[in-house]
Amino acid sequence: MTRLSAHDAIIIGAGPAGTSVALTLARRGWAVAIVEKSAFPRRKVCGEYISASNLALLDQLEIGEAWRANAGPEIRRVGFFSGETRVEAPMPHAIDGPRVERGPLAKDGPLANDGRSTNDGPGAKDGFGRALGRDIFDCLLLQAARSAGVEIFQPCRAVAIDPDGEAQLVRIQAGNETTILRAPVIVAAHGSWEPGPLPSQLGKTNRPSDLFGFKAHFTGSSLAPDLMPLLVLPGGYGGMVSADHGRLSISCCIRRDMLARLRKHPRHQSHLSAAEAVSRHLIESCRGVRDALESADADGPWLAAGPIRPGIRSCYERDIFRVGNAAGESHPVIAEGISMALQSGWLLASELSHVPSGRAGRETAGRRYEAAWKRLFSTRVYAAAVLAGIAVSPGSAAWMATIVRNFPQALTLGAQLSGKTKPVPGFV
């Protein structure tokens, strides 16, 4: 069965990037549809940290209060864990303005937390970032989008995009049912890790240097709640952060060739699963991880995804706008993925709201959006590439450990270069 549905904009993907642009456009009077292939709630391979510079944007999206009520403790220190080395330094303070008055959503909503919030009441500062699991955060955003009038097609997979005069047709499938959506504005917010049939999706690659992402939650960790350490280990890097409801979020990236060696280590009688190999590698290579997880319990299985696709891509191509990782992504080493996703959606919606309709207007918005994207994100993408390249190089761990032991302030500087204190345009 096939049916036709018309909108002003169709967003493919309901992560932070897609819902950010959908929410902003819907609240400006656009008829918006979101197509999401996965059922929510769902966990994602993601570091889950959100810099404080995003909180004005979360308030604008009307989920700031719910985010504050659910997110983990403020992260006031950045660290470096590698081998036996453990170094800590202050996290740079991002915002020095008053917090928006609280509303009823955080207190009474279905996702309110269990009392472990670090909120200090109205007027408290939002100067430090915090972490919130994607299983909760993405639901908050999608609930807000639905309340704003966005039509949600979930779980549905977009399988084709075709031109149709001044608009475009998106064919989506849910089981045996096919639906055709029509809109002049198409936004790819589907990420970059999964290949597919859409013109905005990247082709499959297979290189020894490819990085695969892994992620798990633990409870009962001994990691200091205000500390977010960078983990550097042979063939990869990672991070840990205290998230919501007492959960520790630990994520890492491992080179494809290193992962292959770990899975067939001569000390083991048979091949390990990728998750088991990565877990052992983290614990054996990093005392900080070993100590943090000594009395901890796994909260769900390890997740895997990738390979990751760091770099800057076209923000508008073949009459399709791109946000989030589809537009470009930094290496996860700087923990800015969610921030970039949210902010890219806001940037695109801001440009789309100020151009005339039609193909010429979309092209103008595309040029302006790409320029704004590069101004805001290019420095952190390049800085992350340099840092990640050093982190995965043979012998780099000892060299980096020597630097941060002697100059721990380099960790604070690195957090600043990664964009954690850079305000979002329109919120300064």
C-alpha positions in Angstrom: 0.0 0.0 0.0 1.3 3.5 -0.9 0.1 6.8 0.4 1.3 10.4 -0.2 2.0 12.9 2.6 3.1 16.6 1.9 5.3 18.7 4.2 7.5 21.8 4.0 10.6 19.8 5.2 11.5 16.1 5.7 14.2 15.2 8.1 15.8 11.8 7.8 17.1 10.8 11.2 15.8 11.6 14.7 19.0 12.1 16.6 20.1 15.4 18.1 20.9 17.0 14.7 17.6 16.0 13.1 15.3 16.9 16.0 17.2 20.2 16.5 16.4 21.4 12.9 12.9 19.8 13.0 11.9 21.5 16.3 13.3 24.9 15.2 11.4 24.8 11.9 8.2 23.5 13.4 8.1 26.3 16.0 8.5 28.8 13.1 5.4 27.5 11.4 6.8 24.8 9.1 5.1 21.5 8.4 7.8 19.1 9.3 8.2 15.3 9.1 10.9 13.1 10.8 11.7 9.7 9.4 13.6 7.5 12.0 14.6 3.9 11.3 14.9 2.8 15.0 12.4 2.5 17.7 13.0 4.6 20.8 14.4 4.5 23.4 17.6 3.1 22.1 21.2 3.2 23.2 23.8 4.6 20.8 27.6 4.4 20.5 28.2 7.9 21.8 30.2 9.6 24.6 27.0 11.4 25.8 28.7 14.5 27.1 27.2 17.9 26.2 29.2 21.1 26.6 27.6 23.9 28.7 27.7 26.2 25.6 24.7 24.2 24.3 22.4 25.0 27.3 20.9 28.2 25.9 20.1 26.2 22.7 18.5 23.4 24.8 16.3 26.1 26.5 15.4 27.4 23.1 14.3 23.9 22.1 12.3 23.8 25.3 14.0 20.7 26.7 16.6 22.6 28.9 14.7 22.0 32.2 14.2 18.3 31.5 17.8 17.9 30.5 19.0 19.6 33.7 16.7 17.3 35.8 18.0 14.1 34.2 21.7 14.8 33.3 24.6 13.6 35.5 26.8 15.8 37.6 28.7 18.8 36.3 32.1 17.9 34.8 34.5 20.4 36.4 37.8 18.5 35.6 39.3 16.9 32.5 41.8 14.1 32.9 44.3 11.9 31.1 44.5 8.2 31.8 47.1 6.0 30.0 49.0 3.1 31.3 49.9 3.9 34.9 49.5 7.7 34.3 46.7 9.7 35.8 46.7 13.5 35.4 43.8 15.9 36.0 43.3 19.6 35.3 40.4 22.1 35.5 37.7 22.1 32.9 37.3 25.6 31.4 34.2 27.4 32.6 31.9 28.1 29.6 29.1 30.3 30.6 28.7 33.0 33.3 25.1 33.9 32.8 22.0 33.2 34.9 20.1 30.0 34.3 16.6 30.2 32.9 13.8 29.9 35.5 12.6 26.3 35.9 9.3 25.1 34.5 7.1 22.2 35.6 8.4 19.7 33.0 11.6 18.7 34.8 9.7 18.2 38.1 6.7 16.3 36.9 7.5 14.9 33.5 7.8 11.2 32.7 11.6 11.4 32.5 12.3 13.2 35.7 15.3 11.7 37.6 15.6 10.1 41.0 16.9 13.0 43.0 20.6 12.8 42.1 20.6 16.0 40.0 23.2 18.7 40.9 20.8 21.6 40.2 21.1 24.5 42.6 17.8 26.2 41.9 16.8 29.2 39.8 19.7 31.5 39.1 22.4 28.9 39.3 25.2 28.9 36.8 25.4 26.6 33.8 29.2 26.9 33.4 30.0 23.2 33.0 28.8 20.4 30.8 27.1 17.2 31.8 26.3 13.8 30.3 22.9 12.3 29.6 22.4 8.8 28.1 21.1 8.9 24.5 18.3 6.5 25.5 16.9 9.4 27.5 18.2 12.5 25.6 16.9 11.4 22.2 13.4 10.7 23.7 13.3 14.2 25.3 14.0 15.7 21.9 11.5 13.6 20.0 8.8 14.2 22.6 9.4 17.9 22.2 9.2 17.6 18.4 6.0 15.7 18.5 4.5 18.3 20.9 5.6 21.0 18.4 3.5 19.4 15.7 6.3 17.4 13.9 4.9 14.3 12.2 7.0 11.3 13.2 7.4 8.2 11.0 9.0 5.6 13.3 10.3 3.0 12.8 10.5 3.7 9.1 13.5 3.6 6.7 14.0 6.1 3.9 15.0 4.1 0.8 14.9 6.7 -2.0 14.9 10.4 -2.7 13.7 11.6 -6.2 13.1 15.1 -7.6 9.5 16.1 -8.3 9.3 19.6 -9.8 10.1 22.2 -7.2 9.9 19.5 -4.5 11.3 16.1 -3.8 9.8 12.7 -3.0 11.1 10.5 -0.2 10.0 6.9 -0.3 9.9 5.3 3.2 9.1 1.8 4.2 7.8 0.2 7.4 7.4 -3.5 7.0 5.3 -4.1 3.8 3.9 -0.6 3.8 5.4 2.1 1.6 4.7 5.8 2.1 5.7 8.7 -0.2 6.6 12.0 1.5 6.8 15.2 -0.5 8.6 18.4 0.5 10.8 21.1 -1.1 13.4 20.8 1.8 15.1 17.5 2.5 17.6 17.2 5.4 19.9 14.2 5.8 20.4 13.7 9.6 21.2 10.0 9.3 24.8 10.1 10.5 27.7 8.8 8.5 28.5 5.4 9.9 26.0 3.3 8.0 26.0 3.0 4.2 22.7 2.9 2.4 20.9 3.7 -0.9 20.3 7.5 -0.3 22.5 9.9 -2.3 23.6 11.6 1.0 24.9 8.3 2.5 28.6 7.4 2.2 29.9 4.4 0.5 31.4 1.4 2.4 35.2 1.4 3.1 37.6 -1.2 4.5 41.0 0.2 5.6 43.3 -1.1 8.3 43.3 2.4 9.8 39.5 2.5 10.1 38.3 3.3 13.7 35.4 1.4 15.2 33.4 2.8 18.1 32.5 0.9 21.2 30.4 2.0 24.2 29.0 0.6 27.5 27.3 1.7 30.7 28.3 0.6 34.2 26.9 1.2 37.6 28.9 1.4 40.9 32.0 3.0 39.3 34.5 4.7 41.5 35.3 7.4 39.0 35.1 10.9 40.5 31.7 12.2 39.4 33.1 15.6 38.2 36.0 14.1 36.2 36.0 13.3 32.4 39.3 11.6 31.5 40.7 11.0 28.0 41.9 7.4 27.7 44.9 6.7 25.5 45.8 3.1 24.8 47.6 1.1 22.0 45.7 1.5 18.8 43.0 3.7 20.1 41.6 6.2 22.5 38.4 6.7 24.6 36.8 8.5 27.4 34.7 8.0 30.6 32.1 10.3 32.1 29.5 10.1 34.9 26.1 10.3 33.3 22.6 10.1 34.5 21.1 8.0 37.3 24.5 6.8 38.6 25.6 5.4 35.3 29.2 5.6 34.0 29.4 6.0 30.3 32.6 4.6 28.7 33.4 4.8 25.0 36.4 4.2 22.8 37.6 3.9 19.3 39.9 1.1 18.2 41.8 0.7 14.8 40.5 -2.1 12.7 44.0 -3.8 12.5 44.4 -3.5 16.3 41.0 -5.0 16.9 41.9 -8.0 14.7 45.0 -8.6 16.7 43.2 -8.3 20.0 40.6 -10.8 19.0 43.2 -13.5 18.2 45.6 -12.8 21.1 47.9 -15.9 21.6 47.1 -16.0 25.3 43.5 -16.9 24.5 42.4 -20.3 23.2 39.8 -19.0 20.8 38.8 -15.8 19.1 37.2 -13.3 21.4 34.2 -11.3 20.5 35.0 -7.7 19.5 33.3 -6.4 22.7 35.2 -8.8 25.0 38.5 -8.0 23.3 37.9 -4.2 23.6 36.9 -4.5 27.2 40.0 -6.5 28.2 42.2 -4.1 26.2 40.9 -1.1 28.1 41.3 -2.7 31.5 44.8 -4.1 30.8 46.1 -1.0 29.1 44.8 1.7 31.5 45.1 1.7 35.3 42.5 4.4 35.5 39.9 2.3 33.8 40.8 -0.7 35.8 40.4 1.2 39.1 37.1 2.8 38.0 35.5 -0.5 37.0 36.9 -2.7 39.8 33.6 -2.8 41.7 31.4 -1.8 38.9 28.7 -3.8 37.2 27.8 -3.7 33.5 24.5 -2.0 32.7 23.6 -3.7 29.4 25.9 -5.1 26.7 28.7 -3.4 24.9 27.6 -1.6 21.7 29.7 -1.3 18.5 29.4 0.8 15.4 31.5 2.2 12.6 33.9 2.7 11.0 33.7 6.4 12.0 34.0 9.0 9.3 35.8 12.1 10.6 36.2 15.1 8.3 34.3 18.0 6.7 31.8 17.1 4.0 29.4 19.1 1.8 26.6 20.7 3.8 24.3 21.0 0.7 24.6 18.7 -2.3 22.2 17.4 -4.9 19.5 19.6 -3.3 19.9 17.8 0.1 20.9 19.6 3.2 23.1 17.7 5.7 23.4 18.1 9.5 25.2 16.3 12.2 27.7 13.6 11.2 26.3 13.6 7.6 27.7 17.2 7.2 31.0 16.5 9.0 32.3 15.1 12.2 35.3 15.5 14.5 37.1 12.5 16.0 35.3 11.5 19.2 38.5 12.2 21.1 37.3 15.7 21.9 33.8 14.7 23.0 31.9 17.2 20.9 29.7 15.0 18.7 26.3 15.9 20.3 27.3 19.5 20.6 28.1 19.7 16.9 24.9 17.8 16.0 22.6 20.1 18.0 24.3 23.3 16.7 24.4 22.2 13.1 20.6 21.7 13.2 20.1 25.1 14.7 22.4 26.7 12.1 20.5 25.2 9.2 17.1 26.0 10.5 18.2 29.6 11.0 19.3 29.9 7.4 16.2 28.2 6.0 14.0 30.6 7.9 15.4 33.6 6.1 15.4 32.7 2.4 12.7 32.7 -0.3 11.1 29.4 -1.4 12.3 27.6 -4.5 15.5 26.0 -5.6 17.4 29.3 -5.8 16.4 30.0 -2.2 17.6 26.6 -1.1 20.9 27.1 -2.9 21.4 30.4 -1.1 20.6 28.8 2.3 23.0 26.0 1.5 25.9 28.4 0.8 25.2 30.4 3.9 24.7 27.4 6.1 28.0 25.8 4.8 29.9 29.0 5.5 28.4 29.2 9.0 29.1 25.5 9.7 32.8 25.9 8.8 33.2 29.0 10.9 31.8 27.3 13.9 33.2 23.8 13.6 36.3 23.6 11.3 38.8 24.4 14.1 37.6 21.7 16.4 37.5 19.2 13.5 41.1 19.9 12.6 42.2 19.9 16.2 40.5 16.6 16.9 42.2 15.1 13.8 45.6 16.1 15.1 45.0 14.8 18.6 43.5 11.5 17.4 46.4 11.0 15.0 48.8 11.4 17.8 46.8 9.2 20.2 46.7 6.2 17.9 50.3 6.4 16.7 52.7 3.7 18.1 54.5 4.9 21.1 52.4 8.1 21.4 50.9 7.2 24.8 54.2 7.5 26.7 55.0 10.8 24.9 51.6 12.3 25.6 51.8 11.1 29.3 55.2 12.9 29.7 53.7 16.1 28.3 50.6 16.2 30.5 52.5 15.2 33.6 54.8 18.2 33.2 52.1 20.5 31.8 48.7 19.5 33.1 47.3 22.8 31.9 47.5 21.4 28.4 44.4 19.4 29.2 42.5 22.7 30.0 43.8 24.3 26.8 42.8 21.2 24.8 39.2 21.4 26.1 39.1 25.1 25.0 40.4 24.3 21.5 37.8 21.5 21.2 35.0 24.2 21.3 33.7 23.6 24.8 33.6 27.3 25.6 32.6 28.6 22.2 29.1 30.1 22.2 26.4 29.1 19.7 25.7 31.9 17.2 22.5 33.7 18.1 22.9 32.9 21.9 25.6 35.5 22.8 
